[in-house]
Amino acid sequence: MINVFQWFFLSLSFFTLAGCNYFDKEEPFPEGFRYWEVHVISPSYYPVMIDEAYGVNEKEDWTLYVTGFGGHTWAKSELNNARKKIPDYDGFGLPLHVISTTSGSQSGTRTLPESIYIYWASLAEGKFYVNKFDLTLDMREAMMTDDPETLSNGNISHCYQKDIAVGLLPGGKMKVWRLGCNKFTFMGEVSAAKEFESYPSNIDYYEAMQKKAEKRAADNDVELFPIPYEKVDQVFEYVPIPRCSNKALWGCS
């Protein structure tokens, strides 16, 4: 016979397991497919702060917040940081390498969102934007497509471009890529759904960071305004150095 304490622990175990797998209970996932994340990139001279980010899936009736950005976007957007991988980066465009991305994570579901929402402060401008990007069925299917790699030991490593990378630009434009398997694949861009001429929250903090953004530009003799949109719209891609099987032939070490 089960006593009251045994019943309590059995019930607790059931609801814990049910809660942990609530979102995933109906979805068949390919082998090795893990939780999706959101990565943020910004120009060095027009840095950003993320106020809020979340994914929405209306079909399954859930909203899931992505957390962990904090103040990391500031350090990640440093000019010298981007130039570690992209030496010719000019500080105005988007440096497309994971060294310059700030990732936000969630552990609620592997099911991909149908839309993502980003609430963010554009520090150099002193403005605040809200962007929404819809992930079409074709986009989500591509994100769940395996790009396997055969390792040196013969084992197969499963890989997916399951993450969403957003590049945030002054004026409120947001460029979007799917990210994974050491590559970015462009999916589209959107203008801001909402724009605020001042920060609606965290005002003291954002204003202090705005002064730091202005100093970063001044220290590099950069004029922020008028915004050079032809420069900020550029994307700087990482070009990997080929590995040499014959060092004498290719002249590399």
PEHU-V94821 format. One record per run of one state. SS is the DSSP state (~ for helix, > for strand, _ for the rest). FROM is the first residue (numbers start at 0). TO is the last residue. If there is no record, write none. Layout:
BEGIN
ss | from | to
SS | FROM | TO
SS | FROM | TO
END
This chain:
BEGIN
ss | from | to
_ | 0 | 2
~ | 3 | 19
_ | 20 | 36
> | 37 | 41
_ | 42 | 46
> | 47 | 56
_ | 57 | 60
> | 61 | 64
_ | 65 | 65
> | 66 | 66
_ | 67 | 70
~ | 71 | 75
_ | 76 | 77
~ | 78 | 81
_ | 82 | 92
> | 93 | 95
_ | 96 | 96
~ | 97 | 99
_ | 100 | 100
> | 101 | 104
_ | 105 | 113
> | 114 | 121
_ | 122 | 125
> | 126 | 133
_ | 134 | 135
~ | 136 | 142
_ | 143 | 147
> | 148 | 149
_ | 150 | 154
> | 155 | 156
_ | 157 | 161
> | 162 | 167
_ | 168 | 172
> | 173 | 179
_ | 180 | 181
> | 182 | 189
_ | 190 | 192
> | 193 | 195
_ | 196 | 201
~ | 202 | 218
_ | 219 | 227
~ | 228 | 231
_ | 232 | 233
> | 234 | 236
_ | 237 | 245
~ | 246 | 249
_ | 250 | 252
END
